[in-house]
Amino acid sequence: MKAYHILGNIILCCLFAAASTSCEKTLDVDYDDISPLLVVEGNVSNEGVRVYLKETRDMTDSITQNWVTDATVSISGSDGYNETLVFGESFYYSPSNYTGVPGVTYTLNVTHKDRHCTAKSTMPQATDIDSVRFKWVHFIGDVYIRTCYIHFQDDPTTSDYYMVTIRKNTELYHDILTQDVFDDRQMDETYNFIHKGIMSKNDWEDAMSQPDVIQSDIIYPGDAGYVELRSIDIDAFKYLNSGEKNQSQAVNPKTNLVGNDCIGYFSAFYTSKSHFIYENDDY
């Protein structure tokens, strides 16, 4: 099992602030312009197909989302499926009507101007959530963590990889512990659940004492939400896992894309969801 750490606020005291006010200096920072890279996020699941394409941008560019709308995007499958995707109003490329099938290997091809990349991903077999329950768990000292137990049956005879996400009122729940990738070595000895901490009891009680202040990192009684479990292949696991580890190092995660001037990943996955109405009592 993973050990979860409570992140505290660090207050920095500037002991010599008054003395430094007269010692200001303007620094000129030089950086090299580089050709934009194509950013690919391609997904095939049992709920549909979506491919998002963007370009990286210069530091001085004020555009926040540089969507690519004129690429040629196609997906084929070992089941004989082959289709060119169409860019839509929701800012992603999608097929006319297709949902992914477990066991099928999919190939993504993207061409934009002089850039081309391709990737393969096999959708794992279906793994469905059996149930979800919440419990306050003692962590250390007087700290208790609200923990979400996600029950499902993993196949102990195979190496399997997963991603879990918790959403509150359809929005991604912002606690850093609630979106994670893991493999079946991190499950309990019966291969039937994984647990994720979502918030501390002290933070929750502080939020309850301030009913007029709604905090996004707190799940309140009556909030609707769902837990999503994705069964992913090993390449998607490596990409997402390396992305988590490299967040503080500004290093691009390992990609399964093959081609020129492209970053990102392509993943075929099976997704299962369990909806809940949150209550504070253990259940």
N, C-alpha and C positions, 0 to 999 in steps of 0.2 A: 504493500500500500504506500501511497505517497504521504509524505509529511507536509502539512500545510503551515505556512508561516504568516503571522499577522504583521502587516506592514504598518509601522507607526509613522507619525509625522515628525520630521526632523526640523527643529527651529535653529536657524543660524544667527548668531549675534555678531554684529559688526562693531567691534570694540574701538576701531579707529576711524569711524565714518566721518567725524568732524574734521579730522586732520587730512583726509583724502580729498575733500571737496575742491581744493585748490590745485590738485594734481591731475587734472583731466587731460587725456590725450586721445586724438582721433586715430583709429587704426584703419588702414586700407588693406582689404583682403582681396587678393587676386585668385581667381579660379578660372579654369579652362572650360569653354563651351564644348559640349560633346553632342553628337547626333542623338536624337531621341531614340529610346528603345521602345519596342512594342511590348506592352504588358498584357499577358494573356491569363484569364481565369476561366477555364472551361470545365463544365460539370455535366455529366450524364447520370441520371438517377432514375429510380422507379417512379418519380414524380414528373420527370421531363428532362429537357436538354436546354442549357443556357451557356452561352459563351460571351464573356465581357472582354472588350478590347479597349485599351487606353494607350497613350504615349506618355513617356516621362517628359518632364518639362524643365526648363532652365530655372535657376533660383530666382531670377528677376521677373519671371512670367507670372502674371496675376491670375491666369486661368486656373481654377481649382480642379476641374475634371476635364481632361483632354481626351474625350471619347473618340474612337476611331469608328467611323460609320460606313466607310467605303471599301472594306476588306472583302476578300473572297474566303468564305469559311465553309468547310464541309466536314461531315462526320460519317464514317462507315463502320460497320460492325461485322464480326465473324458470323453473324446470323444472316448475312446478306443485305442488311440495311445500308443504304447509301443515300445521302441527301445534302444538298447545298442549303445552308441556313440563311435566314433573312433577318436583317436588322430591324428592330421594332421600336415603338415609342417608349418602352421600358429600359432602353439603353443596353439591350443585349441581343445577340443573334440566337435564333431558335428555329426549329423545324416546323413543318405544317402540323404534324400530330404524331409524336413518337415518345414513348417512355422506355427507359432502359430495362434490360433483362439480365438477371443474375447469371454469371457464368460466361457472358459474352465479352469478347475483347473489342474495344472501340479504338478507332484511330482518328485523331483530329488533324486537319490540315488547314493552315492559315497562311494566306498570301496578302501582303499589303505593300504596294509599290515594289521596291527591290528586296523586301524582306520576306522570308518564308520559314515557317517552323512546323514541325509535326510532333506528335506524341501518341503513345499508346497507353491504355489502362483497361484492366479487366475488372468488371463489377463482381465483388464478392457475393457469396450466397446470402440469402435473406437472414437477418437477425432482428427479431422483433422485441421491443420492450414488453416485459410481462407486467411490471408495476413500478410505481415511483412512490417513495415515502420520505417524509422529513423528520428529523430528530435533532434535538440539542445534544451535542457531544462534548464532554469535557476535554479541553485541549491541554492547558497548563495553568497552574495557579487558579485565579478566579475567571479564567477565560473559557467561554463555551462557544462552540461554532455550530451554527445551523447547517446541518449536513443533509444533502439530498442523496438518498440511496436509489440507484437505478438498477433494477433487477431484470436480468435477461439471461438466456442460456447460451453460453459460448461453447463451441465445439472444442473439447480438450485435446483432440487428436490433430488439430491443425494450428498453425501460427496465424493469428488474426489481429487486425488493427482497427482502431475505432477513433472517432471524434465525437465528443459530447458537447452540446450547446444548450444553455438554458435561456429562455426568453420570458420576459415579463410584459404582459399586455401587448404581445406581438413584437415588442422591441427587444433587441439583444440586451440581456442583463449585463450590466457593465462591470460587475465584480470580476477581478482578474482570474479567479479560481473556477469560473463557470464555463469557460470554453477551453477545451483541452484535448490533446490527442494522447492515446495510450495503446499499449498492446496487451495481450491477454496474460502476460507475465505479471501485470500489475493488478490482477483480479484476485479475489479470495480463492481459497483452496478448492472450493466447490465449483468454480468457474460460473458463478451465477449473479454476481453484482459488482459494481464499481461505485465508489462514493465520492462526492464532491462537496467541499465546503462552500457556502454561499454568503454568509455574513456572520459577524460576531454578535453575541448576545448583548454586550455592552453598547454597541452601535445601535442595535435594534431598540433597546430600552431608551436610549437617548432620543431616537426618532419618535418613539411613542409619546415622549414627554413634550414634543413640539408638534402638535397636530396640525398647525397652520403652515408648516414647512414640509413640503413634499421632497423627499430625497430619492434620487434615481438609483442609488446603490442599496436601497432598502426594499425588500418585498413586504408589502403591507397585507394584513388580513383582508380577504376579498379580492386581491389581485388575481387575475387570470393569467395563465401562462402555460408553457409546455416545455418538456424536455425532448430534445432531438438526439437520437443516436445514429451516427453514420458508420456503416461498415465500409472501410476504405482499403485500398491495396497498399502494398509496401512502399511504392514510390510516392504516393500522396502522404503517407505517414512520415517518410523521410523529409519531404518538403515542409510540411506543417510543423513537424517536431524541430527541425533545424531553424525554422522561422521564429519559434518561441525562444530558442536558446540564443539567437543572434539579435534579438530586439535591441539590446543595449549596446551592440557593437556595430550597428549600421552596416551589416553584412547581408547580402542577398542570400536567401535560403537555397538549398539544392533543388534544381529544377529537373523535371523529366522531359522538358521540351528540347528538341534537337533542331538546330537551325541557326540563323544569323540574326543578331541584334534583337533577341527576344528574351524576356524573363517571365516568370510566372509558373503555372502548373496546369495540368489536365487530370481530372479525376473522375472515374466511374465509381459510383458508390450506391449502396442500398441505404435508405433512410427510414427510420421508424420514429414515431412521435407519441408522447403520452401527455395528455392535457390535464391540468389541475386548476383548482380554485384554492388559493393559499389560505391556510389557517395556522395559527401559532401553536396549537396543540400538537404534540407528537402524533404522527399517524403514518 
